[in-house]
């Protein structure tokens, strides 16, 4: 079971720990968890303020980054307020719950070629009001509940016809008032 630090308070330099953390490591930019398969889940960005493009690393300390953890870059915390573009490497399989929630300056999500992304979890990009379009990688199987909710400027979602998509869950595009076009492949068996 993954355990992590929650309710971080950088200004005071304190951590309120809701559960004891096992496998948690910190470098100059990231708080991350080394999983049992020796891959990495990024829990939070703790480096200098980011302005412009955030390039998620494919490796941290020689270990492959396979997950962007829950709330890792959410709510414009810890210097994330000026992220306008995020580049996700082809090693990432999961974008966790609320990973980029309310990153209101985020305009563009770029998935590297040969993406192995399988899951865009609940509320992953919810409240990212400046995203205009997104091309979902072919390997994605699930778009979670409210994953893109309240992305009011989102106008186009492209899912490849030959994708692995099996489910688009409840409210995935709730209150996306600018949404004009979404392609849904035949592989989708469940829409919430």
C-alpha positions as CSV (number, residue, x, y, z in Angstrom):
1,X,0.0,0.0,0.0
2,X,1.4,3.4,-1.0
3,X,1.6,5.8,1.8
4,X,2.3,9.5,1.3
5,X,2.7,12.9,2.9
6,X,-0.5,14.9,2.7
7,X,-1.4,18.5,3.5
8,X,2.1,19.9,2.8
9,X,2.7,23.3,4.1
10,X,5.8,24.6,2.3
11,X,5.6,28.2,3.7
12,X,6.0,26.9,7.3
13,X,8.4,24.1,6.2
14,X,6.3,21.6,8.1
15,X,4.7,18.4,7.1
16,X,1.5,17.1,8.6
17,X,1.8,13.3,8.1
18,X,-1.5,11.4,7.9
19,X,0.3,8.1,7.5
20,X,3.9,6.9,8.0
21,X,5.7,7.2,4.7
22,X,7.6,4.2,3.4
23,X,9.7,4.5,0.2
24,X,9.3,8.3,0.0
25,X,12.4,10.1,-1.3
26,X,13.1,13.7,-2.1
27,X,15.6,15.4,-4.4
28,X,16.0,19.1,-5.3
29,X,12.9,19.1,-7.5
30,X,10.5,16.2,-6.6
31,X,9.0,14.4,-3.7
32,X,8.6,10.8,-5.1
33,X,7.7,7.3,-4.1
34,X,9.8,4.3,-5.2
35,X,7.3,1.6,-5.9
36,X,7.8,-2.2,-5.3
37,X,8.8,-2.7,-9.0
38,X,11.6,-0.1,-8.5
39,X,9.8,2.5,-10.6
40,X,8.8,6.0,-9.5
41,X,5.6,7.8,-8.7
42,X,6.0,11.6,-8.5
43,X,4.1,12.9,-5.5
44,X,4.9,16.6,-5.7
45,X,7.1,19.2,-7.4
46,X,9.1,21.0,-4.7
47,X,11.7,22.8,-6.9
48,X,11.9,26.4,-8.0
49,X,8.8,28.1,-9.4
50,X,8.0,26.9,-13.0
51,X,7.1,29.3,-15.7
52,X,6.1,27.9,-19.1
53,X,6.9,24.3,-19.9
54,X,7.1,21.5,-17.4
55,X,8.9,18.5,-18.7
56,X,8.1,15.5,-16.5
57,X,11.3,13.5,-16.3
58,X,11.3,10.0,-17.7
59,X,13.8,8.9,-14.9
60,X,14.7,10.1,-11.4
61,X,17.9,8.9,-9.9
62,X,18.1,6.1,-12.5
63,X,14.6,4.9,-11.8
64,X,11.8,5.0,-14.5
65,X,8.9,7.4,-13.8
66,X,5.7,5.5,-14.4
67,X,3.2,7.5,-12.5
68,X,2.3,11.1,-11.8
69,X,0.8,10.7,-8.3
70,X,-2.4,12.1,-6.9
71,X,-2.4,15.9,-6.5
72,X,1.3,16.0,-7.6
73,X,0.9,19.4,-9.4
74,X,-2.6,20.4,-8.2
75,X,-4.0,23.7,-7.2
76,X,-1.1,25.8,-8.4
77,X,0.8,24.8,-5.3
78,X,4.6,24.9,-4.8
79,X,5.4,27.2,-7.7
80,X,3.2,25.5,-10.3
81,X,1.0,28.5,-11.0
82,X,2.7,29.5,-14.2
83,X,2.8,26.1,-15.9
84,X,1.4,26.7,-19.4
85,X,2.5,23.4,-21.0
86,X,3.3,19.9,-19.6
87,X,5.2,17.3,-21.6
88,X,4.6,13.8,-20.4
89,X,7.2,11.2,-21.3
90,X,6.5,7.8,-22.8
91,X,7.3,6.1,-19.6
92,X,4.3,7.3,-17.7
93,X,1.4,4.8,-17.4
94,X,-0.8,6.6,-14.9
95,X,-1.8,10.2,-14.3
96,X,-3.2,10.1,-10.8
97,X,-6.3,11.7,-9.2
98,X,-6.3,15.5,-9.3
99,X,-2.6,15.4,-10.6
100,X,-3.0,18.8,-12.4
101,X,-6.3,19.9,-10.9
102,X,-6.9,23.7,-11.1
103,X,-3.6,24.5,-12.9
104,X,-5.5,27.3,-14.5
105,X,-2.7,28.6,-16.7
106,X,-2.1,25.2,-18.3
107,X,-2.9,25.4,-22.0
108,X,-1.3,22.4,-23.6
109,X,-0.7,18.7,-22.6
110,X,1.8,17.0,-24.9
111,X,2.3,13.2,-24.7
112,X,5.6,11.9,-26.1
113,X,5.6,9.6,-29.0
114,X,5.0,5.9,-28.2
115,X,3.1,6.9,-25.1
116,X,2.3,4.0,-22.8
117,X,-0.2,6.0,-20.8
118,X,-3.1,3.7,-19.7
119,X,-5.1,5.8,-17.1
120,X,-6.1,9.4,-16.8
121,X,-7.6,9.2,-13.3
122,X,-10.4,11.0,-11.6
123,X,-10.2,14.9,-11.8
124,X,-6.6,14.7,-13.3
125,X,-7.1,17.9,-15.2
126,X,-10.3,19.2,-13.7
127,X,-10.4,23.0,-13.5
128,X,-7.6,23.5,-16.1
129,X,-9.7,26.3,-17.7
130,X,-7.2,27.2,-20.4
131,X,-6.7,23.8,-22.1
132,X,-8.1,24.1,-25.6
133,X,-7.7,20.7,-27.1
134,X,-6.2,17.3,-26.2
135,X,-5.2,14.3,-28.2
136,X,-5.6,11.2,-26.0
137,X,-2.8,8.6,-26.6
138,X,-3.7,5.3,-28.2
139,X,-2.9,3.1,-25.2
140,X,-5.2,5.0,-22.8
141,X,-7.9,2.6,-21.5
142,X,-9.7,4.8,-19.0
143,X,-10.6,8.4,-18.6
144,X,-11.7,8.7,-14.9
145,X,-14.6,10.5,-13.2
146,X,-14.5,14.3,-13.8
147,X,-11.0,14.0,-15.4
148,X,-11.5,17.1,-17.5
149,X,-14.4,18.6,-15.6
150,X,-14.7,22.4,-15.7
151,X,-12.1,22.8,-18.5
152,X,-14.3,25.5,-19.9
153,X,-12.2,26.3,-22.9
154,X,-11.7,22.7,-24.0
155,X,-13.1,22.6,-27.5
156,X,-11.8,19.3,-29.0
157,X,-10.9,15.9,-27.7
158,X,-9.4,13.4,-30.1
159,X,-9.3,9.7,-29.3
160,X,-7.8,7.5,-32.0
161,X,-10.1,5.1,-33.7
162,X,-7.7,2.2,-33.0
163,X,-7.3,3.1,-29.3
164,X,-7.5,0.8,-26.3
165,X,-10.2,3.1,-24.7
166,X,-12.8,1.0,-22.8
167,X,-14.3,3.6,-20.5
168,X,-15.0,7.2,-20.2
169,X,-16.4,7.6,-16.7
170,X,-18.9,9.9,-14.9
171,X,-18.6,13.6,-15.7
172,X,-15.3,13.2,-17.5
173,X,-16.1,16.3,-19.5
174,X,-18.6,17.8,-17.1
175,X,-19.1,21.6,-17.6
176,X,-16.7,21.7,-20.6
177,X,-18.9,24.5,-22.0
178,X,-16.6,25.1,-25.0
179,X,-16.5,21.4,-26.1
180,X,-17.6,21.2,-29.7
181,X,-16.1,17.8,-30.8
182,X,-15.1,14.6,-29.2
183,X,-14.4,11.4,-31.1
184,X,-15.3,8.2,-29.3
185,X,-13.9,4.9,-30.7
186,X,-15.9,1.7,-31.0
187,X,-13.8,0.1,-28.2
188,X,-15.6,2.2,-25.5
189,X,-17.9,-0.1,-23.6
190,X,-18.8,2.3,-20.8
191,X,-19.7,5.9,-20.7
192,X,-20.6,7.4,-17.3
